[in-house]
Amino acid sequence: MIYTYEFDGAVYTVQLERKADGSYQAVIGERTYTFQAEAVNNGGWLLTLGARRELVYSAAQGEQRHINADGRDFTLTIPDTRGRARRQSGGGGDLTAQMPGQVVNVLVAVGDSVTRGQTLVVLEAMKMEIRVAAPGDGTVRRLLVAQGDVVERGQLLLEVAG
């Protein structure tokens, strides 16, 4: 799964993957972290990264994610990228999730040619089916989600080059 957050004026993309052994791998920019995550009774998570262990709690409030890690507080914001695709020229653009949901179908692959209005990804949110369509003719440049992924509002799904 890929998440995008803004923190302290910078935008970070976090690619999170669960490994076969139950550990997690997070790629943030050029850095890769492998860690264990264990749910604790009071709604938090005990994260183990090498010899370091931290108790982490999180809560969502609108576009903000409040994190407490061993007594330190952080607020992450989901960047508003909804207008970015509209500002791109030609048929290309970044396509983002308009609301939180789950990817139920990916109908294209990287390199596929697409036409304006063609459904590229299908999301399910609040028992509704949401079709993400190509803004114009182009080619799928990057695909950042797969069937079954859970996405947040504003999360980048795919890029289409015009």
LUMFI-140690 format. One record per residue: residue number from 1; residue in one letter; x, y, z of N, C-alpha, C in turn. Coordinates in steps of 0.1 Angstrom, whole numbers, always signed. Layout:
! LUMFI-140690
<NUM,A,<X,Y,Z>,<X,Y,Z>,<X,Y,Z>>
...
This chain:
! LUMFI-140690
<1,M,<+8,-12,+0>,<+0,+0,+0>,<+9,+12,+0>>
<2,I,<+4,+23,-6>,<+12,+35,-7>,<+3,+46,+0>>
<3,Y,<+10,+54,+9>,<+3,+65,+16>,<+12,+77,+13>>
<4,T,<+5,+88,+12>,<+12,+101,+10>,<+7,+110,+22>>
<5,Y,<+17,+116,+29>,<+14,+125,+40>,<+23,+138,+39>>
<6,E,<+18,+148,+45>,<+26,+160,+46>,<+30,+162,+61>>
<7,F,<+43,+165,+64>,<+47,+167,+77>,<+58,+178,+77>>
<8,D,<+56,+188,+85>,<+66,+198,+87>,<+69,+205,+74>>
<9,G,<+59,+207,+65>,<+61,+214,+52>,<+66,+205,+41>>
<10,A,<+69,+192,+43>,<+74,+184,+33>,<+64,+172,+30>>
<11,V,<+63,+168,+18>,<+54,+156,+14>,<+62,+144,+14>>
<12,Y,<+58,+133,+20>,<+64,+120,+21>,<+55,+110,+15>>
<13,T,<+61,+101,+7>,<+53,+89,+2>,<+59,+77,+10>>
<14,V,<+49,+69,+16>,<+53,+57,+23>,<+47,+45,+16>>
<15,Q,<+56,+36,+12>,<+52,+24,+6>,<+53,+13,+17>>
<16,L,<+42,+7,+21>,<+42,-3,+32>,<+38,-16,+26>>
<17,E,<+46,-26,+30>,<+43,-40,+25>,<+45,-50,+37>>
<18,R,<+36,-59,+38>,<+37,-70,+48>,<+44,-81,+42>>
<19,K,<+55,-86,+48>,<+63,-97,+43>,<+57,-110,+48>>
<20,A,<+62,-121,+41>,<+57,-134,+44>,<+59,-139,+58>>
<21,D,<+70,-134,+65>,<+73,-137,+78>,<+66,-129,+89>>
<22,G,<+56,-120,+84>,<+48,-112,+93>,<+54,-99,+96>>
<23,S,<+67,-96,+92>,<+72,-83,+94>,<+67,-74,+84>>
<24,Y,<+71,-61,+85>,<+66,-51,+76>,<+79,-44,+70>>
<25,Q,<+78,-40,+58>,<+88,-32,+52>,<+82,-18,+47>>
<26,A,<+88,-7,+52>,<+83,+6,+48>,<+95,+13,+40>>
<27,V,<+91,+18,+28>,<+101,+26,+20>,<+96,+40,+21>>
<28,I,<+104,+49,+26>,<+101,+63,+27>,<+113,+71,+20>>
<29,G,<+110,+76,+8>,<+120,+82,+0>,<+130,+72,-4>>
<30,E,<+143,+74,-1>,<+154,+65,-4>,<+157,+55,+7>>
<31,R,<+150,+56,+18>,<+153,+48,+30>,<+143,+36,+31>>
<32,T,<+148,+25,+35>,<+139,+13,+37>,<+141,+8,+52>>
<33,Y,<+129,+6,+58>,<+129,+1,+72>,<+121,-12,+73>>
<34,T,<+127,-22,+80>,<+120,-34,+82>,<+117,-35,+97>>
<35,F,<+104,-38,+101>,<+101,-38,+115>,<+90,-48,+118>>
<36,Q,<+88,-51,+130>,<+77,-60,+135>,<+66,-50,+141>>
<37,A,<+54,-54,+140>,<+43,-46,+146>,<+34,-56,+154>>
<38,E,<+32,-53,+166>,<+24,-61,+175>,<+13,-52,+181>>
<39,A,<+0,-56,+179>,<-11,-48,+185>,<-11,-50,+200>>
<40,V,<-14,-40,+207>,<-15,-40,+222>,<-29,-38,+226>>
<41,N,<-33,-42,+238>,<-47,-42,+242>,<-54,-29,+242>>
<42,N,<-47,-18,+243>,<-53,-5,+244>,<-54,+3,+231>>
<43,G,<-53,-4,+220>,<-54,+2,+207>,<-42,+7,+200>>
<44,G,<-30,+5,+207>,<-18,+9,+201>,<-10,-2,+195>>
<45,W,<+2,+1,+190>,<+10,-9,+184>,<+24,-8,+190>>
<46,L,<+30,-19,+193>,<+44,-20,+197>,<+52,-23,+185>>
<47,L,<+60,-13,+180>,<+69,-14,+168>,<+83,-18,+173>>
<48,T,<+89,-28,+166>,<+102,-32,+169>,<+111,-31,+156>>
<49,L,<+121,-22,+157>,<+130,-19,+146>,<+144,-22,+151>>
<50,G,<+149,-34,+148>,<+162,-38,+153>,<+160,-39,+168>>
<51,A,<+169,-33,+176>,<+169,-33,+191>,<+159,-22,+196>>
<52,R,<+154,-14,+188>,<+146,-2,+192>,<+131,-7,+192>>
<53,R,<+124,-3,+203>,<+110,-6,+205>,<+103,+6,+209>>
<54,E,<+91,+9,+202>,<+84,+21,+205>,<+69,+17,+205>>
<55,L,<+62,+23,+215>,<+48,+21,+216>,<+41,+33,+208>>
<56,V,<+33,+30,+199>,<+27,+40,+190>,<+12,+39,+190>>
<57,Y,<+6,+51,+190>,<-9,+52,+189>,<-12,+62,+178>>
<58,S,<-23,+60,+171>,<-27,+69,+161>,<-42,+71,+161>>
<59,A,<-46,+83,+156>,<-60,+86,+155>,<-62,+95,+143>>
<60,A,<-73,+93,+135>,<-76,+101,+124>,<-87,+111,+127>>
<61,Q,<-85,+123,+122>,<-94,+134,+124>,<-94,+142,+111>>
<62,G,<-104,+139,+102>,<-105,+145,+89>,<-93,+141,+81>>
<63,E,<-86,+152,+76>,<-74,+149,+68>,<-61,+148,+76>>
<64,Q,<-63,+148,+89>,<-51,+147,+98>,<-50,+134,+104>>
<65,R,<-37,+129,+106>,<-34,+117,+114>,<-26,+121,+125>>
<66,H,<-31,+119,+137>,<-23,+122,+150>,<-16,+110,+154>>
<67,I,<-3,+111,+156>,<+5,+100,+160>,<+12,+103,+174>>
<68,N,<+12,+94,+183>,<+20,+95,+195>,<+29,+83,+195>>
<69,A,<+42,+86,+195>,<+52,+75,+196>,<+61,+78,+208>>
<70,D,<+59,+69,+218>,<+67,+70,+230>,<+67,+84,+236>>
<71,G,<+55,+90,+237>,<+53,+102,+243>,<+55,+115,+234>>
<72,R,<+60,+112,+222>,<+62,+124,+213>,<+50,+124,+203>>
<73,D,<+45,+136,+201>,<+33,+138,+193>,<+37,+144,+179>>
<74,F,<+30,+138,+169>,<+32,+143,+155>,<+19,+144,+148>>
<75,T,<+17,+153,+139>,<+5,+154,+132>,<+9,+154,+117>>
<76,L,<+3,+144,+110>,<+5,+142,+96>,<-8,+147,+89>>
<77,T,<-6,+152,+77>,<-18,+157,+69>,<-18,+150,+56>>
<78,I,<-30,+146,+51>,<-31,+141,+38>,<-31,+153,+28>>
<79,P,<-22,+154,+19>,<-21,+166,+11>,<-33,+166,+1>>
<80,D,<-38,+178,-2>,<-49,+179,-11>,<-44,+179,-25>>
<81,T,<-45,+168,-32>,<-40,+166,-45>,<-51,+166,-55>>
<82,R,<-63,+168,-51>,<-75,+166,-60>,<-74,+175,-73>>
<83,G,<-69,+187,-71>,<-68,+196,-83>,<-56,+194,-92>>
<84,R,<-47,+186,-87>,<-34,+184,-95>,<-37,+178,-109>>
<85,A,<-46,+168,-110>,<-48,+162,-123>,<-55,+172,-132>>
<86,R,<-63,+181,-127>,<-70,+190,-136>,<-61,+201,-141>>
<87,R,<-50,+204,-134>,<-41,+214,-138>,<-31,+209,-148>>
<88,Q,<-30,+196,-150>,<-20,+191,-159>,<-25,+194,-173>>
<89,S,<-16,+195,-183>,<-20,+198,-196>,<-22,+185,-204>>
<90,G,<-29,+185,-215>,<-31,+173,-223>,<-39,+163,-216>>
<91,G,<-37,+150,-219>,<-46,+140,-214>,<-40,+133,-201>>
<92,G,<-28,+138,-198>,<-21,+131,-186>,<-25,+137,-173>>
<93,G,<-20,+131,-163>,<-23,+136,-149>,<-21,+125,-139>>
<94,D,<-21,+130,-126>,<-21,+121,-115>,<-35,+119,-111>>
<95,L,<-39,+106,-109>,<-53,+103,-105>,<-52,+98,-91>>
<96,T,<-60,+105,-82>,<-60,+102,-68>,<-74,+97,-63>>
<97,A,<-74,+91,-52>,<-87,+86,-46>,<-94,+99,-40>>
<98,Q,<-107,+99,-43>,<-115,+111,-39>,<-121,+109,-25>>
<99,M,<-120,+96,-20>,<-124,+93,-7>,<-118,+80,-2>>
<100,P,<-117,+77,+11>,<-111,+65,+15>,<-119,+53,+10>>
<101,G,<-112,+42,+7>,<-119,+30,+2>,<-110,+19,-1>>
<102,Q,<-115,+9,-8>,<-107,-3,-11>,<-107,-5,-27>>
<103,V,<-95,-8,-32>,<-94,-11,-46>,<-100,-24,-49>>
<104,V,<-111,-24,-57>,<-117,-37,-61>,<-113,-42,-74>>
<105,N,<-108,-33,-83>,<-104,-38,-96>,<-94,-28,-102>>
<106,V,<-84,-33,-108>,<-74,-25,-116>,<-75,-30,-130>>
<107,L,<-79,-21,-139>,<-83,-25,-153>,<-72,-22,-163>>
<108,V,<-60,-17,-158>,<-49,-13,-167>,<-36,-18,-161>>
<109,A,<-26,-17,-170>,<-12,-20,-165>,<-3,-9,-170>>
<110,V,<+9,-8,-165>,<+18,+2,-169>,<+21,+0,-184>>
<111,G,<+21,+11,-192>,<+23,+10,-206>,<+11,+9,-215>>
<112,D,<-1,+6,-208>,<-13,+5,-216>,<-17,+19,-221>>
<113,S,<-22,+19,-233>,<-28,+32,-239>,<-43,+33,-234>>
<114,V,<-47,+45,-230>,<-60,+47,-225>,<-67,+58,-232>>
<115,T,<-80,+59,-232>,<-87,+69,-239>,<-95,+77,-228>>
<116,R,<-98,+89,-231>,<-106,+98,-222>,<-119,+91,-218>>
<117,G,<-121,+91,-205>,<-133,+85,-199>,<-132,+70,-196>>
<118,Q,<-122,+64,-201>,<-120,+49,-199>,<-118,+47,-184>>
<119,T,<-125,+37,-178>,<-123,+33,-164>,<-110,+26,-162>>
<120,L,<-102,+31,-153>,<-89,+26,-151>,<-88,+18,-138>>
<121,V,<-95,+23,-127>,<-95,+16,-114>,<-109,+17,-109>>
<122,V,<-113,+7,-101>,<-126,+7,-95>,<-124,+6,-80>>
<123,L,<-129,+16,-72>,<-128,+16,-58>,<-142,+13,-52>>
<124,E,<-142,+8,-40>,<-154,+7,-32>,<-153,+15,-19>>
<125,A,<-163,+24,-17>,<-162,+32,-5>,<-177,+34,-1>>
<126,M,<-179,+32,+12>,<-192,+34,+18>,<-203,+26,+10>>
<127,K,<-200,+14,+6>,<-209,+5,-2>,<-212,+11,-16>>
<128,M,<-204,+20,-20>,<-206,+26,-34>,<-194,+22,-43>>
<129,E,<-196,+20,-55>,<-186,+17,-65>,<-182,+30,-71>>
<130,I,<-169,+33,-71>,<-164,+46,-77>,<-154,+42,-88>>
<131,R,<-157,+47,-100>,<-149,+44,-111>,<-139,+56,-114>>
<132,V,<-126,+53,-114>,<-116,+63,-117>,<-113,+63,-132>>
<133,A,<-116,+74,-139>,<-115,+74,-153>,<-103,+82,-158>>
<134,A,<-98,+79,-170>,<-87,+87,-176>,<-92,+101,-179>>
<135,P,<-84,+111,-176>,<-88,+125,-179>,<-87,+128,-194>>
<136,G,<-80,+120,-201>,<-78,+122,-216>,<-70,+110,-221>>
<137,D,<-68,+111,-234>,<-60,+100,-240>,<-46,+100,-235>>
<138,G,<-40,+89,-234>,<-26,+88,-229>,<-21,+74,-227>>
<139,T,<-10,+73,-219>,<-4,+60,-216>,<-2,+59,-201>>
<140,V,<-5,+48,-195>,<-3,+46,-180>,<+12,+46,-178>>
<141,R,<+16,+56,-170>,<+31,+57,-167>,<+35,+50,-154>>
<142,R,<+26,+52,-144>,<+29,+45,-131>,<+16,+40,-125>>
<143,L,<+16,+28,-120>,<+4,+22,-113>,<+9,+20,-99>>
<144,L,<+2,+26,-89>,<+6,+26,-75>,<-3,+18,-66>>
<145,V,<-13,+11,-71>,<-22,+3,-63>,<-25,-10,-69>>
<146,A,<-29,-19,-61>,<-33,-33,-66>,<-47,-36,-60>>
<147,Q,<-53,-46,-66>,<-66,-51,-61>,<-64,-55,-46>>
<148,G,<-74,-50,-38>,<-74,-53,-24>,<-67,-42,-15>>
<149,D,<-60,-33,-21>,<-53,-22,-13>,<-64,-13,-7>>
<150,V,<-61,-8,+4>,<-70,+2,+11>,<-63,+15,+8>>
<151,V,<-71,+25,+3>,<-65,+38,+0>,<-72,+49,+8>>
<152,E,<-65,+60,+10>,<-70,+72,+17>,<-73,+83,+7>>
<153,R,<-82,+92,+11>,<-85,+103,+2>,<-73,+111,-1>>
<154,G,<-71,+114,-14>,<-60,+121,-19>,<-48,+112,-22>>
<155,Q,<-49,+99,-19>,<-37,+91,-22>,<-36,+89,-37>>
<156,L,<-24,+89,-42>,<-21,+88,-56>,<-23,+73,-60>>
<157,L,<-31,+71,-71>,<-35,+58,-76>,<-26,+54,-88>>
<158,L,<-26,+63,-98>,<-18,+61,-110>,<-15,+74,-117>>
<159,E,<-6,+73,-126>,<-2,+85,-134>,<-4,+81,-149>>
<160,V,<-10,+90,-156>,<-12,+89,-170>,<-5,+100,-177>>
<161,A,<+4,+96,-187>,<+11,+106,-195>,<+3,+109,-208>>
<162,G,<+1,+122,-211>,<-7,+126,-222>,<+0,+125,-235>>
